[in-house]
Amino acid sequence: MRTKKKMSVTIDADIFEAIEKAAETCNMAKSQLAQEAFRLWFKKKTEESMAEGYVEMAKEDREFADTALDAQKEIL
């Protein structure tokens, strides 16, 4: 069973030239370079999404803490 899939992409000529140069400089196949670029992109997007989630959780935690503090002030 084949573990790799073939795809075709259309990119700007200047990006294509940069990819060709990078692949030659790094002695990598363009497909290997593209795989690495996609992996890095997915990692970055995952990290950004997690960071946004943590910021949102911090806001919710702060709101809960403020509500709890107000409730404790009323009790005291």
Buried (B, 14 or more C-beta within 10 A) or exposed (E): EEEEEEEEEEEEEEEEEEBEEBBEEEEBEEEEBBEEEEEEEEEEEEEEEEEEEEEEEEEEEEEEEEEEEEEEEEEE
